[in-house]
Amino acid sequence: MKQVYLDNAATTPMAASVIQTMTDQMTNNFGNASSTHAFGRAAREVLDDSRHIIAQSINAPDDDIIFTSGGTEGDNTAVMQTALARQSLGKHIITTAVEHQAILKSAAFLEKQGFEVTYLPVDQNGDISMADLKAALRPDTILVSIMMGNNEVGSHMPIHEIGELLKDHQAWFHTDAVQAYGLLDIDVQRDHIDMLSTSAHKINGPKFLGFLYKRNGINFPSFVKGGEQEDKRRAGTENVPAIAGFAKAVSELTSAEKAHRQAKYHEFKQYVVDQLHQNGVDFEVNGSLSENNLQHVLNLWIKGISTYTLQTNLDLGGVAVSGGSACTAGSLEPSHVLIAMFGEDSPRISESIRLSFGRYTTKEDLDQFITVLTKTVNRLLKK
């Protein structure tokens, strides 16, 4: 039985080219990039070249890229360090009810420290309203943190409009781009983004690595205390082989390639939906099939069957999907994203699965998913 992986929003398999790049660096370039001798200078050159490739991918200056341990650290840093550095200007923060837990738990921590947080609601497509954001914005708002694309339902937030709204306001604008990076063309200058977080393992790169873009002029102390790496902005010896691997993954994601993947995943989405309808499966899409959204995520309400039962039967059939964010998959708590979209009493909360496509997903993989899911539904509902 073939094992089919449809959980790419949780993590992606590393690309062979990335593994080769990292292997070459680990074998031939082990120096500390902070050392001044030849070994250190060689590592520094790789670090600088990688930073340049990554900065270009979002139209940012090289010096505005800070390497981190991943999206969680980037989100934590942007939210908590902004709050602590700017509290003399106000203690109001705006985010959304559907953010990743790295944002929501940072916000909850700050609320206990006396900050006020506004959580913008979303509609049944997972979208916020610009009118709600404008109404929530105050003179004492110091930060607006809104994800670029949702990891559970794929909704694409109006980032450009938010940036335009905030460009003349004192609030800094941060976006969690962990799911969107590698699929959408991102331009931090065009969209007036002050801070942006990513994670390498979502784009076929290594785990435990990401970057935080921090616009020049955005100043706060290093979140990680220690040495003076990353121009004193993030302590800790840089993982040069992994960073080189990250840059390799980024270099393969040209604008044309990103557009190609979005188009391919859109076709995959529509194919799954059409085939399930033809097979008589009683389901609805959680969110929208809009071409504007992140196309690699498809969240389905399979009516009458629990998420746990669906995941278990699919797994037994060789198909890996999730019940929501991988960061909360081990929890008994229902999806906060689906609750925000449909209410806590909706059956969707306990009867939905998320499948997510990636670089190596094939139509044959989708056929196996469709077959196993259809058989599971027919057997459990005795059709």
Secondary structure by P-SEA (a helix, b strand, c coil): cbbbbccccccccccaaaaaaaaaaaaccccccccccaaaaaaaaaaaaaaaaaaaacccccccccccccaaaaaaaacaaaaaaccccccbbbbcccccaaaaaaaaaaaaabbbbbbbbbcccccccaaaaaaaccccccbbbbbccccccccccaaaaaaaacccccbbbbbcccccccccccccccccccbbbbbcccccccccbbbbbbccccccccccccccccccccccccaaaaaaaaaaaaaaccaaaaaaaaaaaaaaaaaaaaaaaaacccccccccccccccccbbbbbcccccaaaaaaaaaaacbbbccccccccccccccaaaaacccccccccccbbbbbbcccccaaaaaaaaaaaaaaaaaaacc
